[in-house]
Every structure is written in C-alpha cells, then in structure tokens.
C-alpha cells in the first residue's frame, strides 16, 4: 500500500521571502516553515518541522508555556475548524509523553495576575452602596478571560459580590440583563457566579408577577376557546406527534419537529391565535439531515394536553364527534392513506403506526364503536432493525393498525375532519374513485401527488439547511454533512482507520460524516480523495472481504482515470467524455471490451 501526499490541512506553508530565479527552480520541502516573531506566540520560532519533535514541543509547551492552539499557530497549521489544529497538537503531546499542565494551577495563576493588575488600577473605596465607577470596574474585571471566582482572593471577591447584589436586588436587573452588561456572557455564567458567591436568586413567581405588571412579556397568550371537537383533535395530534410540557409557572409548551411544510402550516394554524409560534431549523446528527422545530408557549387553559391519557380517553369516548376528531388528529400525526393497485382495481388503506400499543388499542376501540372492522394492531417492524432511509437503528417495536376494506376506508375518510394538507389532498383523491375502478385511471394522479409532496418536502428541508448554516456559520464548510458514496475522480487509493481520520481533517466535519455512515464497514470518501489524501475509511467491524472488494473496485477505477488523464493535454476530462475515453484507452492498450 503506497503512501500519499500529506493532507492539505497539515501541510506547512513557507513564509514569503525574496528568492532568486535559481532558488525558485529548486524544489522546496513543504513541511518546513519560517515563523516570524509574534507577541501572541512567544519568542521567535524558526524552521519548525512537521511532524513536531519532542524537544520542540517540550520547549514550546513547558518552557515557553504556549497553549496547544498557539503551538499550532507556530507550526502554521490551518484547518477548517480552528480547534482541529489544537487537537492535533494535543495528540502529539500525548504521543511524545509530555504531561499536560495542571489547568487548576494555571487558572489560579492567571486569576491572581489579572486581579492584582485590576486592583492596582481600581483601588477599593469604602462605601455602603457601590458607586457607578465601582460598577464599571467590577464589570471590566468580569470581562477578563480565564478569570475564576473560586481562585479569587477575598477582598476582590467581596467587591464583586457587593456589586452583583446591588445590580440584582437593588436595581432589579435580571441575570440575563447582567450577562448583557458584562458582554459575551450568558445568563448561565451569571447564575454560576451567584452560586459561587452565595447570592440568593429572586423567587420565580415574584419575578414573573413583576414582569407581568410591567408588561414585559413579549408575546401575549390567549385562553383556549375552541369546541370539544377542537380539543379532541388537538389531543389526537398531541398523542401522535406533539410533545407537551410545563416549562415554567402556569404555561404549557407544545412542540414538534418536521420536514413536511403541511405539518408546519397545521401547527401554526392551530396555535398561532393562542400564542407565538417559534420556528427554528435543526440539524439531526444521527441522519445528517435538516428539519424544522416548531414550538409555542400557551396559556394554562391548554393543560388538558398534559393530562393523563386515561382521563382523556374517557372524555373522548363520550361522543361520536369527539372520537372522529381524535382519530383525525391521530391520523394527521401518525397515519397514512394509501391508494394502490389491488391488483388491478383501486385499493384504499387507512393506517396508523406507533410504538405505543395502548394508543393503537384505543384507536381500534374508537373505530369499532364507530361501526368499522379494523385489523387488530400487529407488529410491523421489530426493534433493532435499521430504517430504510438513513439506516438508523429502531429503539422500539413499531405496531400498525389499519382499515383495509374499500367501502369502510372511504366511509371513514368522509367522516374524518382531517386538517393536514397532504392528508386532505390524498383523501380527496381516494374519495373520487369508485369501487372496482381500474387503477390505471388514477395511476398518474397518484404519482403526481406523491411527486408534489416529495418536492415540497425537499424544498422545505433545503430551507431548513440554508437557515441553519446561516445561523451557525461555524458549521458551514461549503458542503453538506452527508457524504455520497461514489467513485472518485483523482488521487491514489489509500487506507486509514476511522480513529486516525479525526487528525486528517476537521474533527467536527468528519465526525458528522462518520455518523452518517454507520451502516458501512469500509467506505470511500471522495472529498479526501480529491485532496489526494487517504480516502478509504475502515471501521471496527470491517472484514477482509469487505475491504478487498472496495479496494479492488476503487483501485481499478483510479488506474483507468490516470490512464485517461495522462492522455489529456490539460489533465482534465469533461464528465460527458470520461467513459468513452476510458474505453478507447483500454482498447488501445489491448483490452478486450
């Protein structure tokens, strides 16, 4: 197995120096750099080689006390994720047996130095109430990096304590307000300061009532004023796909995540008149996909959404209209209306999937009370298996309840007050056909409807991806986290273990890639291959047959492309011409095709 060129992320660039034409013509080692004096790095470092030597690392880390990030800067390491270079240096520190510095001692030393300098600039003036100048001084101290309240000496700690108590209890600032005052801090940081200093937080209910009296609530909440059917529908939707909880006080929070614009529209229509609907993009690490998270903070009158299911079910069974509304919410959340060829005529099935057998049992009971004859819930997919789309392991058994008789399915659909736009459109198509009608009459309409839903979902998901990357620029590498397993277009085929992959490119980026490839034992990564890096990643369960198959396939593919590119004047071959050119080159070299 040959060795490839060093990864682009670990190549060390030379500093710009004037060279003579003769010098310019000589090959320069790309692993040697010249670092100019930099006050952020420390003493002048000249001609450092990569990989680093133990003596150099010991001098930089132990004697000059540089951090791993500054050592990476000294070597000129550049990675898409700045943390990756520091991680690589930490790896070499451990590899060379260099013991890491005691973080607590360093923090204590840095805190003492910062506080001593601050005390000299802002000497303490005795006063019963902190002055504005004292407030500004303490805020400036809290802005200092690497500051530990735990290691701060008592005189300085008392000054910080007095100012924070004054801001919080006397002036009435919230922890979030104090965090904004300090800048680049969160309310969690201030909460931790309060805990270490022993500052007692205000009673939550008192703070809430003060905010209400001052009308500080950004969005008003309205009480539930819907009908019994509206309540039953929300319960069906809640038991099927919504999460509900009490976030604070007497409020009720409902939330869900989806890739379907229809469910987003439904959620907004249901709850926007009662409270503000928040919509945020979300990245799913297990599948590498994007979706939208929706949530609303509602009035306490929506507490029926978090009541016990037994209590809700007793109420739902009292009327036919509430049973139908409940089933409609459940089908909009977890149901499916299937129109298919049976085998030549049109067939209709209304199904509900869920891991909760009691929920499906109650839906079965409702259907029977309404006069239908559904199949008993049966096990559809066992836990431990992999999903077909993203090969994600199922944590629970999936059960299915279905109504498959054509007349009964149509009768139920006529009575169900569905609100999910996709389900409503499918329902209308299912009710437009007659029993015994050939499936060919509606095949095109079924396919068109499915294509429409798929396109809308893809567009909605793409919007979530773009919005997420815009809000989290550190995750935007100009590429999607998912990796398409496809043939490479250049470079040698080499191997590396998955554990070593973390040091060959961005840790965060590569971690997402590996997470999307859990179902594979050995994979070819085109992005590494294009950079002429080891491009076959081996996983723990890889076996000889799996590895050899992949290596043989990729090796042959690379050889053919090399033959092809060597014959190309500029080394580039348009994609449309590649196959024909490969075939032609193979024939010229005596291969029978």
C-alpha positions in Angstrom: 0.0 0.0 0.0 1.6 3.3 -1.1 1.8 6.4 0.9 0.1 9.5 -0.4 1.0 13.2 -0.1 0.4 14.9 3.2 -3.1 16.1 3.7 -3.8 19.7 2.7 -4.9 20.6 6.3 -1.4 19.5 7.7 0.9 21.0 5.0 3.1 23.7 6.4 3.5 26.7 4.2 6.8 28.6 3.8 6.9 32.3 4.6 7.2 34.7 1.8 10.8 35.5 1.1 12.6 37.0 -1.8 14.2 34.2 -3.9 16.5 34.2 -6.9 15.4 32.5 -10.1 17.8 29.6 -9.4 16.4 29.2 -5.9 12.8 29.4 -7.3 13.5 26.5 -9.6 14.7 24.2 -6.8 12.0 22.1 -5.1 11.2 23.3 -1.6 10.2 21.0 1.2 6.6 21.8 2.0 7.0 20.5 5.6 9.4 23.4 6.6 8.2 26.8 7.6 9.7 30.0 8.9 7.8 31.8 11.7 8.3 35.5 12.3 8.4 36.9 15.8 4.8 37.2 17.1 3.9 38.6 20.5 0.9 36.2 20.6 3.0 33.2 20.1 6.1 34.0 22.2 9.8 34.0 21.4 10.9 33.7 17.8 10.5 30.2 16.4 12.4 29.4 13.3 12.3 26.4 10.9 10.0 24.1 12.7 9.4 20.8 11.1 6.2 18.8 11.0 5.6 16.3 12.5 6.9 18.0 15.6 9.9 16.8 17.5 9.7 16.1 21.2 12.3 18.7 22.2 10.5 21.4 20.2 7.1 20.5 21.8 8.6 20.4 25.3 10.3 23.8 24.8 7.1 25.4 23.4 4.7 23.8 25.9 6.7 23.5 29.1 9.3 26.3 29.0 7.5 29.0 27.0 4.1 27.8 28.3 2.3 28.2 25.0 -1.2 26.7 24.6 -1.9 23.9 22.1 -3.7 26.5 19.9 -0.6 28.8 19.8 1.7 25.9 19.1 -0.5 25.0 16.1 -0.2 28.7 15.0 3.6 28.5 15.4 3.7 25.5 13.0 1.3 27.2 10.6 -1.4 24.5 10.9 -4.6 25.6 9.2 -7.8 23.5 9.3 -11.5 24.4 8.5 -12.2 24.1 12.2 -9.6 26.0 14.3 -10.0 23.6 17.2 -8.8 20.7 15.0 -5.2 22.1 14.8 -5.1 22.3 18.6 -6.4 18.8 18.9 -3.7 17.6 16.6 -1.0 19.2 18.7 -2.6 17.7 21.9 -2.3 14.3 20.2 1.4 14.7 19.5 1.9 16.0 23.1 0.4 12.8 24.4 2.3 10.7 21.8 5.6 12.1 23.0 4.8 11.6 26.6 4.6 15.3 27.6 2.5 15.6 30.6 -0.3 18.2 30.3 -0.1 21.3 32.6 -2.3 21.5 35.6 -5.3 23.5 34.5 -6.3 24.5 38.0 -2.9 25.8 38.9 -2.8 27.8 35.6 -6.2 29.2 36.2 -5.2 30.2 39.8 -2.1 31.9 38.5 -3.9 33.8 35.7 -6.7 34.9 38.1 -4.2 36.2 40.6 -2.3 38.1 37.9 -5.5 39.6 36.5 -6.9 40.6 39.9 -3.6 42.2 41.1 -3.3 44.3 38.0 -7.0 45.3 38.3 -6.8 46.2 42.0 -3.8 48.4 41.2 -5.8 50.3 38.6 -9.0 50.5 40.6 -8.3 50.7 44.3 -11.2 50.0 46.6 -13.1 52.9 48.2 -15.3 52.1 51.2 -18.9 52.8 50.6 -22.3 51.4 51.7 -23.6 51.4 48.2 -21.4 50.7 45.1 -20.8 53.8 43.1 -21.2 53.8 39.3 -17.4 53.9 39.0 -17.2 50.7 41.1 -19.9 49.0 39.0 -17.9 49.8 35.8 -14.7 48.5 37.4 -16.3 45.2 38.5 -17.9 44.7 35.1 -14.5 45.3 33.5 -13.0 42.6 35.7 -15.7 40.1 34.9 -15.0 40.6 31.2 -11.4 39.3 31.6 -10.7 35.9 30.1 -9.6 33.0 32.2 -11.0 34.5 35.4 -12.0 32.1 38.2 -14.2 33.4 41.1 -13.2 30.2 43.0 -9.5 31.2 43.0 -10.1 34.9 43.6 -8.8 36.4 46.9 -11.4 37.5 49.4 -11.0 41.4 49.1 -11.7 41.2 45.3 -14.4 38.6 45.8 -16.2 40.9 48.3 -16.2 43.8 45.8 -17.7 41.6 43.0 -20.3 40.2 45.4 -21.4 43.7 46.6 -21.8 45.0 43.0 -23.7 41.9 41.8 -26.1 42.1 44.8 -26.7 45.8 44.1 -27.4 45.2 40.5 -29.7 42.2 41.1 -31.6 43.2 44.2 -31.4 47.0 44.4 -31.6 47.9 40.7 -33.7 44.9 39.8 -31.6 43.7 36.8 -32.2 40.1 35.8 -29.4 37.6 35.3 -29.8 37.9 31.6 -29.5 41.7 31.9 -26.3 41.4 33.9 -24.9 39.0 31.3 -25.6 41.5 28.6 -23.9 44.2 30.7 -20.8 42.1 31.1 -20.9 41.2 27.3 -20.1 37.9 25.6 -21.5 36.1 28.6 -24.7 34.1 29.2 -27.3 34.1 32.0 -25.9 30.7 32.9 -22.5 32.3 33.6 -24.1 34.8 35.9 -26.1 32.1 37.6 -22.9 30.2 38.3 -21.4 33.4 39.7 -24.4 33.8 42.0 -24.0 30.2 43.1 -20.3 30.6 43.9 -20.8 33.9 45.7 -23.9 32.8 47.6 -26.2 35.4 46.0 -29.8 34.3 46.6 -31.9 34.4 43.4 -35.3 36.1 43.5 -38.4 34.0 43.8 -39.5 33.0 40.3 -43.2 33.7 40.9 -42.3 37.1 42.3 -40.1 37.9 39.2 -42.9 36.7 36.9 -45.5 38.8 38.5 -43.3 41.9 38.4 -42.7 41.3 34.7 -46.4 40.9 34.1 -47.2 44.1 36.0 -44.7 46.0 33.9 -46.0 44.3 30.7 -42.5 42.9 29.9 -44.0 39.8 28.2 -43.1 39.9 24.5 -46.0 37.8 23.3 -49.4 37.7 24.9 -51.1 34.3 25.5 -54.8 33.7 25.0 -57.0 31.1 26.7 -58.4 28.1 24.8 -61.8 28.9 23.4 -62.3 26.0 20.9 -65.1 23.4 20.7 -65.0 19.9 22.1 -64.0 18.7 18.7 -61.1 21.1 18.5 -59.9 19.8 21.9 -60.3 16.2 20.8 -58.4 16.9 17.6 -55.5 18.5 19.5 -55.4 15.5 21.8 -55.1 13.1 18.9 -52.3 15.2 17.4 -50.6 15.5 20.7 -50.7 11.8 21.5 -49.4 11.0 18.0 -46.7 13.6 17.2 -46.6 16.6 19.6 -44.6 17.0 22.8 -46.2 18.9 25.7 -44.7 20.1 29.0 -44.8 22.8 31.6 -41.8 25.0 31.0 -42.5 27.4 33.9 -45.3 28.7 36.1 -48.7 28.1 34.7 -47.7 27.9 31.0 -48.0 25.0 28.6 -45.4 24.4 25.8 -46.2 22.3 22.7 -43.5 21.4 20.2 -42.8 19.1 17.2 -40.1 18.7 14.5 -40.9 18.0 10.9 -39.6 18.1 7.3 -43.2 18.5 5.9 -44.4 22.0 5.2 -48.0 20.8 5.6 -47.4 19.9 9.3 -45.7 23.2 9.8 -48.7 25.0 8.4 -51.1 22.9 10.5 -49.1 23.6 13.8 -49.2 27.4 13.0 -52.9 27.4 12.2 -53.7 25.6 15.4 -51.7 27.6 17.9 -50.8 31.0 16.4 -54.0 32.6 17.7 -53.2 31.5 21.2 -49.5 32.3 21.4 -46.4 33.0 19.4 -45.2 30.1 17.3 -41.4 29.8 17.2 -39.8 28.1 14.2 -36.1 27.1 14.2 -34.0 25.0 11.8 -32.5 21.9 13.3 -29.7 19.5 12.3 -30.1 15.8 13.0 -26.7 14.3 13.7 -27.9 10.7 13.5 -29.1 11.0 9.9 -27.2 14.2 8.8 -30.4 15.8 7.6 -32.2 19.0 8.4 -35.7 19.8 9.7 -37.8 22.5 11.3 -38.5 22.6 15.1 -41.8 24.3 16.0 -43.0 25.3 19.4 -45.5 27.5 21.1 -45.9 28.7 24.7 -49.6 28.6 25.6 -51.9 29.6 28.4 -52.6 27.3 31.3 -56.0 26.5 29.8 -54.1 24.1 27.5 -53.1 21.9 30.4 -55.5 19.3 29.0 -52.7 18.4 26.6 -50.5 17.1 29.5 -53.3 15.3 31.4 -53.1 11.5 31.8 -54.2 9.6 28.7 -56.7 7.5 30.6 -58.6 10.6 31.6 -58.5 12.0 28.1 -59.8 8.7 26.6 -62.8 8.6 28.9 -63.8 12.0 27.7 -63.2 11.3 24.0 -65.4 8.2 24.1 -68.4 10.1 25.2 -69.4 11.5 21.8 -69.1 10.3 18.2 -67.9 13.7 17.0 -65.0 13.7 19.6 -64.0 10.2 18.6 -63.8 11.2 14.9 -61.9 14.4 15.7 -59.5 12.5 17.9 -58.9 9.9 15.1 -58.4 12.8 12.6 -55.7 14.3 14.8 -54.0 10.9 15.3 -54.0 10.2 11.5 -52.8 13.7 10.7 -49.9 13.0 13.1 -49.1 9.3 12.6 -51.4 8.0 9.9 -51.1 7.2 6.2 -53.7 7.0 3.4 -52.5 4.6 0.8 -54.0 4.3 -2.7 -52.7 1.3 -4.6 -53.4 -1.3 -7.3 -55.3 -4.3 -5.8 -54.2 -5.9 -8.1 -55.7 -4.0 -11.0 -58.5 -2.1 -9.3 -58.1 0.7 -6.8 -57.4 -0.2 -3.2 -57.5 2.1 -0.2 -55.9 1.5 3.2 -56.0 3.9 6.2 -53.2 3.0 8.6 -51.8 4.3 11.9 -48.2 3.5 13.0 -46.9 3.9 16.6 -44.7 2.3 19.2 -47.4 2.7 21.8 -49.7 -0.4 21.7 -52.1 1.2 24.2 -52.6 4.1 21.9 -53.3 1.9 18.9 -55.6 -0.2 21.1 -57.7 2.9 22.0 -57.8 3.9 18.3 -59.0 0.4 17.5 -61.7 0.7 20.1 -62.9 4.0 18.7 -63.1 2.6 15.2 -65.2 -0.3 16.4 -67.6 2.0 18.4 -68.0 4.0 15.1 -69.1 0.8 13.3 -65.9 -0.3 11.5 -64.0 -3.5 11.4 -60.2 -2.7 11.5 -57.5 -5.3 11.7 -56.1 -5.8 15.2 -52.8 -3.9 15.8 -50.0 -6.1 14.7 -46.2 -5.9 14.9 -44.9 -4.3 11.7 -41.2 -3.7 12.4 -39.1 -5.1 15.2 -36.7 -3.0 17.3 -33.0 -3.3 16.5 -33.6 -3.2 12.7 -32.4 -0.3 10.6 -34.6 2.2 8.9 -34.6 2.1 5.1 -33.7 5.7 4.5 -30.8 6.5 6.9 -30.0 3.1 8.4 -30.9 4.3 11.9 -31.5 1.6 14.5 -35.0 1.4 15.7 -35.2 1.6 19.5 -38.7 0.2 19.9 -41.1 -2.2 18.1 -43.4 -0.5 15.5 -47.0 -1.6 15.5 -49.7 -0.9 12.9 -53.4 -0.5 12.9 -55.2 -0.5 9.6 -58.6 -0.3 8.0 -58.4 -2.0 4.6 -61.8 -2.7 3.2 -62.6 -0.2 0.4 -66.1 0.7 1.5 -65.1 1.2 5.1 -62.0 3.2 4.3 -63.9 5.6 2.1 -66.7 5.9 4.7 -64.2 6.7 7.4 -62.4 9.3 5.2 -65.7 11.1 4.5 -66.4 11.5 8.2 -62.9 12.4 9.4 -62.2 16.1 9.8 -58.6 15.9 8.6 -56.6 19.2 8.6 -53.2 18.1 7.4 -52.9 19.5 3.8 -51.2 16.4 2.4 -53.7 14.1 4.0 -56.6 16.2 2.9 -55.4 16.1 -0.8 -54.9 12.3 -0.6 -58.3 11.9 1.0 -60.0 13.9 -1.9 -58.3 11.7 -4.4 -59.3 8.5 -2.5 -63.0 9.6 -2.4 -63.0 10.5 -6.1 -62.8 6.9 -7.3 -65.5 4.2 -7.4 -65.1 0.6 -6.1 -63.8 -1.7 -8.8 -62.4 1.2 -10.9 -59.2 0.3 -12.7 -56.1 1.6 -11.0 -54.7 2.8 -14.4 -57.3 5.6 -14.4 -55.7 7.3 -11.4 -52.1 5.9 -11.5 -50.8 9.2 -13.0 -52.7 11.3 -10.4 -51.3 9.2 -7.5 -47.7 9.5 -8.9 -48.2 13.3 -9.5 -49.5 13.8 -5.9 -46.5 11.9 -4.4 -44.1 13.8 -6.6 -45.6 17.1 -5.4 -45.3 16.1 -1.8 -41.7 15.0 -2.3 -40.7 18.2 -4.0 -42.4 20.3 -1.3 -40.6 18.3 1.4 -37.2 18.6 -0.3 -37.6 22.4 -0.7 -38.8 22.8 2.9 -35.8 20.7 4.1 -33.4 22.7 1.9 -34.7 25.9 3.5 -34.0 24.5 6.9 -30.4 23.6 5.9 -29.7 27.1 4.5 -31.2 28.8 7.5 -29.3 26.5 9.9 -26.0 27.1 8.1 -26.7 30.9 8.1 -27.3 30.8 11.9 -24.4 28.5 12.6 -21.6 29.7 10.3 -19.0 27.5 12.1 -20.9 24.5 10.6 -20.8 25.9 7.1 -18.0 24.2 5.3 -19.4 24.8 1.9 -20.6 21.2 1.8 -23.4 19.1 3.1 -22.7 16.9 6.2 -23.9 13.9 4.3 -21.4 12.0 2.1 -22.4 10.4 -1.2 -20.5 7.1 -1.7 -19.5 7.4 -5.3 -16.3 6.8 -7.4 -13.5 9.3 -7.1 -12.1 11.3 -9.9 -8.4 11.5 -9.0 -5.7 10.6 -6.5 -4.4 7.3 -5.1 -6.4 4.8 -3.1 -5.1 4.5 0.4 -6.5 3.4 3.8 -6.7 4.8 7.2 -8.5 3.8 10.4 -11.6 5.8 11.5 -9.7 6.9 14.6 -6.9 8.5 12.6 -9.4 10.3 10.4 -10.0 12.9 13.1 -6.5 14.2 12.7 -6.6 14.4 8.9 -9.3 17.0 8.6 -11.9 18.9 10.7 -12.9 17.0 13.7 -16.5 18.3 13.7 -16.9 17.9 9.9 -15.5 14.4 9.8 -17.5 13.4 12.9 -20.7 14.2 11.1 -19.5 12.3 8.1 -18.7 9.2 10.1 -22.1 9.4 11.9 -23.9 9.2 8.5 -22.0 6.0 7.5 -22.8 3.8 10.5 -24.2 1.1 8.2 -21.0 0.6 6.3 -17.8 -1.2 7.2 -15.4 0.4 4.7 -16.3 3.4 2.6 -14.7 5.6 0.0 -14.7 9.3 0.8 -14.5 11.4 -2.3 -13.7 14.7 -0.6 -10.5 13.2 0.9 -9.7 11.6 -2.4 -9.9 14.9 -4.3 -7.4 16.3 -1.9 -5.1 13.4 -2.6 -5.4 12.1 0.9 -6.1 8.6 2.2 -9.7 8.1 1.0 -10.9 4.7 2.2 -12.1 4.7 5.8 -12.1 1.4 7.7 -14.5 0.8 10.6 -14.1 -1.6 13.5 -16.3 -4.4 12.1 -14.6 -4.3 8.7 -13.6 -7.8 7.4 -11.2 -8.9 4.7 -13.9 -9.5 2.1 -15.5 -6.1 2.6 -12.1 -4.2 2.5 -10.7 -6.1 -0.5 -13.9 -5.6 -2.6 -13.8 -1.8 -2.0 -10.0 -1.5 -2.6 -10.2 -3.5 -5.8 -13.1 -1.5 -7.2 -11.5 1.9 -6.3 -8.0 0.9 -7.4 -9.2 -0.2 -10.9 -11.3 3.0 -11.2 -8.3 5.1 -10.3 -5.9 3.4 -12.7 -8.4 3.9 -15.5 -8.8 7.6 -14.7 -5.0 8.0 -14.5 -4.7 6.5 -18.0 -7.4 8.8 -19.2 -6.0 12.0 -17.6 -2.4 11.3 -18.8 -3.7 11.3 -22.3 -5.5 14.6 -21.8 -3.4 17.8 -22.6 -4.5 19.7 -19.5 -5.2 16.8 -17.2 -8.9 17.4 -17.2 -11.6 15.4 -19.0 -15.2 16.6 -19.2 -17.6 14.3 -17.4 -19.6 13.5 -20.5 -16.4 12.2 -22.3 -14.9 10.1 -19.5 -16.5 6.7 -20.2 -15.8 6.9 -24.0 -12.2 8.0 -23.4 -11.6 5.2 -20.9 -13.0 2.6 -23.3 -10.8 3.9 -26.1 -7.7 3.9 -24.0 -8.3 0.4 -22.8 -8.8 -0.8 -26.4 -5.6 0.9 -27.5 -3.7 -1.0 -24.7 -5.0 -4.4 -25.8 -8.0 -4.9 -23.5 -11.0 -6.7 -25.0 -14.2 -4.8 -24.4 
